[in-house]
Amino acid sequence: MAKGGDKKRVICPEGFDLRPLQVMEFIGFELEIVTPTCIQGRFVVSERSAQAHGVLHGGISAFIAESLGSLGAFVVCGFQPVAGVDLSISHLRAAPIGLEIEAKATPVHIGGMLHAHLGYDNYYVMFVLST
């Protein structure tokens, strides 16, 4: 997933199955960091992730945010099943085809039953709170 020399810290139990993340591979998303305090990856906006006007589709932004937040909760919970219950996303500006987006989710609250992750990207395309 990460290119040579890039920092990649994947902490998963032996035999952990990342196949549910294959949908992210369809748009070229590459996970780079998976830890209890940070889930991070990147992709380049392409025709596969763009809407008809040549900019990143808002549904793709939401999909990435939900995926990173859920993966973060999954890691924090010791790889127990989790499900997202709420997603609030603001699209701050357009991301044209060809732009590389680095997305990151970090926990802002870790509770017994509910976790909240804050998501954002390097280009300030989106700002997300997922629980």
Secondary structure as UniProt FT lines:
FT   TURN            4..5
FT   STRAND          9..10
FT   TURN            14..15
FT   HELIX           19..21
FT   HELIX           22..26
FT   TURN            27..28
FT   STRAND          30..35
FT   TURN            36..37
FT   STRAND          38..44
FT   TURN            47..49
FT   TURN            52..53
FT   STRAND          55..56
FT   HELIX           58..76
FT   TURN            77..78
FT   STRAND          87..91
FT   TURN            97..98
FT   STRAND          100..110
FT   STRAND          115..121
FT   TURN            122..123
FT   STRAND          126..130
//
